[in-house]
Amino acid sequence: MKILIVDDDFNCRLLMQELLKSYGTITIAVNGQEAIEAVRQAIDADAPYNLICLDIMMPEMDGHEALRQIRALEEARGILPKKVSKILMTTAVSDIDNVNTAFTSQCDAYLTKPIKKAKLLDELFRLNLII
């Protein structure tokens, strides 16, 4: 599995890397703009990410805007809905407005920090990313 972890917090990135390292190759981005560029390069190389773990509260560009732009990029490149990256919001914000915004913008799952391994693996299983 090809994984992109997007988070501005070093400790959160480190935790996600530790939790996911046995499931695939991991790339790191520290804000939404870096995430968009990483996704664009992966699509251009015909090797899109299977999983994107995306924080919401980040500098430069927040996770909601990054999510919208990633989905717009996938659509513009003609990637079929069943072939798009699975996007898992991994964030400290859990209010209903943020959750609704994320799902309206087509995230696939939403986990609040601190991320627990069991919940993360449950979501990966539900998304058919692991067996």
For each residue, the residues with C-beta under 8 A, 3 or more apart:
1: 23 24 25 50 51 129 130
2: 24 25 27 42 47 48 49 50 51
3: 20 23 24 25 26 27 49 50 51 52 53
4: 26 27 28 29 35 38 39 42 49 51 52 53 85
5: 13 16 17 20 26 27 28 29 53
6: 28 29 30 31 32 34 35 52 53 54 55 58 63 66
7: 12 13 16 30 53 55 58 90
8: 30 31 55 57 58 59
9: 12 13 55
10: 13 14
11: 14 15
12: 7 9 15 16 55 90 113 115
13: 5 7 9 10 16 17 28 30
14: 10 11 17 18
15: 11 12 18 19 114 115
16: 5 7 12 13 19 20 53 90 115
17: 5 13 14 20 21 26 28
18: 14 15 21
19: 15 16 115 117 120
20: 3 5 16 17 23 24 26 51 53 120
21: 17 18 26
22:
23: 1 3 20 124 129 130
24: 1 2 3 20 50 51
25: 1 2 3
26: 3 4 5 17 20 21
27: 2 3 4 5 38 49
28: 4 5 6 13 17
29: 4 5 6 32 34 35 37 38
30: 6 7 8 13 34 58
31: 6 8 34 35 58 59 60 61
32: 6 29 35 36 58 60 61 62 63 65 66 69
33: 36 37 60 61 66
34: 6 29 30 31 37 38 60
35: 4 6 29 31 32 38 39 52 54 61 66 70
36: 32 33 39 40 61 66 69 70 73
37: 29 33 34 40 41
38: 4 27 29 34 35 41 42 49
39: 4 35 36 42 43 48 49 52 70 73 85
40: 36 37 43 44 73
41: 37 38 44 45
42: 2 4 38 39 45 47 48 49
43: 39 40 46 48 73 74 77 79
44: 40 41
45: 41 42
46: 43
47: 2 42
48: 2 39 42 43 74 79 83 84 85
49: 2 3 4 27 38 39 42 52 85
50: 1 2 3 24 85 86 129
51: 1 2 3 4 20 24 85 86 87 88 124 127 129
52: 3 4 6 35 39 49 70 85 86 87 88
53: 3 4 5 6 7 16 20 88 90
54: 6 35 63 66 67 87 88 89 90 91 107
55: 6 7 8 9 12 58 63 89 90 91
56: 62 63 64 89 91 92 93 98 102
57: 8 62 63 91 92 93
58: 6 7 8 30 31 32 55 61 62 63 66
59: 8 31
60: 31 32 33 34
61: 31 32 33 35 36 58 65 66 69
62: 32 56 57 58 65 66
63: 6 32 54 55 56 57 58 66 67 89 91 102
64: 56 67 68 98 101 102 105
65: 32 61 62 68 69
66: 6 32 33 35 36 54 58 61 62 63 69 70
67: 54 63 64 70 71 87 89 102 105 106 107
68: 64 65 71 72 105
69: 32 36 61 65 66 72 73
70: 35 36 39 52 66 67 73 74 85 87
71: 67 68 74 75 84 105 106
72: 68 69 75 76
73: 36 39 40 43 69 70 76 77
74: 43 48 70 71 77 79 84 85
75: 71 72 78 79
76: 72 73
77: 43 73 74
78: 75
79: 43 48 74 75 83 84
80: 83 84
81: 84
82:
83: 48 79 80
84: 48 71 74 79 80 81
85: 4 39 48 49 50 51 52 70 74
86: 50 51 52 108 109 127 129
87: 51 52 54 67 70 106 107 108 109
88: 51 52 53 54 107 108 109 110 111 120 123 127
89: 54 55 56 63 67 102 107 109 110 111
90: 7 12 16 53 54 55 111 113 115
91: 54 55 56 57 63 94 98 110 111 112 113
92: 56 57 112 113
93: 56 57 98 112
94: 91 98 99 112
95: 98 99
96: 99 100
97: 100 101
98: 56 64 91 93 94 95 101 102
99: 94 95 96 102 103 110
100: 96 97 103 104
101: 64 97 98 104 105
102: 56 63 64 67 89 98 99 105 107 110
103: 99 100 106 107 110
104: 100 101
105: 64 67 68 71 101 102
106: 67 71 87 103
107: 54 67 87 88 89 102 103 110
108: 86 87 88 127
109: 86 87 88 89 123 126 127
110: 88 89 91 99 102 103 107
111: 88 89 90 91 115 119 120 123
112: 91 92 93 94
113: 12 90 91 92
114: 15
115: 12 15 16 19 90 111 119 120
116: 119 120
117: 19 120 121
118: 121 122
119: 111 115 116 122 123
120: 19 20 88 111 115 116 117 123 124
121: 117 118 124 125 130
122: 118 119 125 126
123: 88 109 111 119 120 126 127
124: 23 51 120 121 127 129 130
125: 121 122 128 129 130 131
126: 109 122 123
127: 51 86 88 108 109 123 124
128: 125
129: 1 23 50 51 86 124 125
130: 1 23 121 124 125
131: 125
